[in-house]
């Protein structure tokens, strides 16, 4: 099986001592698979509690196949003609696409460090960079989902010269921005998530977490999409094994401690590659407000793709997401100007149609009042969300103290 070995990260002197005496001192093993062939390289980074095959709809959309290169015998590996029109799913320019998807540390078949300090988005970005080195990829299009998008941001800021384009699906800025939308539905989902002890219970709550109600209620033949996905989720959760508590807690820590500094944002803005921020407007995990704010910070190189969907918009709106990714690759290949790429209005034209200085001052004053009110509401919401987040974490740890420490089952479609 294909693995990439990453040197063990040392975050302190104690870690160095532990590493010297630990059987895991050889490093972290990252499990990966590649799909398709061609000169265009795409690295897919999945989110919290997800495995490489969560990218299935995008892998097929980009490469035209769901079968990994490892599924072919060495003597049957096809030779790719770069002039062939059957090399990739995007179908632009006749060039083929090769995709790599992998399991983050703490999940799937990759190594599971036991210390939370070994899980940060920066450390996990180094895992992704090491994988690019292992594959011999000098540059690649970097696409990330949820926590994977946070990791992708760190990677882009660390090695901007190795990024051809950046796609951020259902992303937030980390920390408090990871707290879910505060309403009765989310509270209910959170409580059900903490109480779920069987694959059936976990599958039911995962559906409500990942998709919109309209999508789940759609009829497919004689059944609803909810019923079909429920069976798939139960099967996936039962067959893909457990995510250990070390892995889950570590990946949560990576999300909670993630933050993009102004310097890192500026490094991405000035690097010269295009960015696509793709989001489901009904996502209850990663709220679109924060994705839009990040996209604005990345102006003028970013475009916001706002879709009717939930957290797994990549599954719920597969065609639209795949088209957005193909558009990003195509625009990058054509070296499209950022000012042509972005769909945000120019700030300089904000007052272009105002007739007088007095009118401008009046509107500015009204706008300032509105902005002040919005800021107060936002801060109040963040405060309430913070208290709710603390309550959820306290409730979880109390449960763990009462019962023995059992790992939670998760499926490959979780992000």
Buried (B, 14 or more C-beta within 10 A) or exposed (E): EBBBEBEBBBEEEEBEEBBEEEEBEEBBBBBBBBBBBBEBBBBBBBBBBBBBBBBBBBBBBBBBBEEBBBEEEEEEEEEBEEEEEEBBBBBBBBBBBBBBBBBBBBBBBBBBBBBBBBBBBBBBBBBBBBBBEBBEBEBBBBBBBBBBBBBBBBBBBBBBEBBBBBBBBBBBBBEBBBBBBBEEEBBEBBEBBBEBEEBEBBBBBBBBBBBBEEBBEEEEEEEBBBEBBBEEBBEBBBEBBEBBBBBBBBBBBBBBBBBBEEEBBEBBBEBBBBBBBBBBBBBBBBBBBBBBBBBEBBBBBBBBBBBBBBBBBBBBBBEBBBBBBBBBBBBBBEEBEBEEBBEBEEEEEEEEEBEEEEEEEEEEEEEEEEEEEEEEEEEEBBEEBEEBBEEBEEBBEEEEEEEEEEEBBBBBBBB
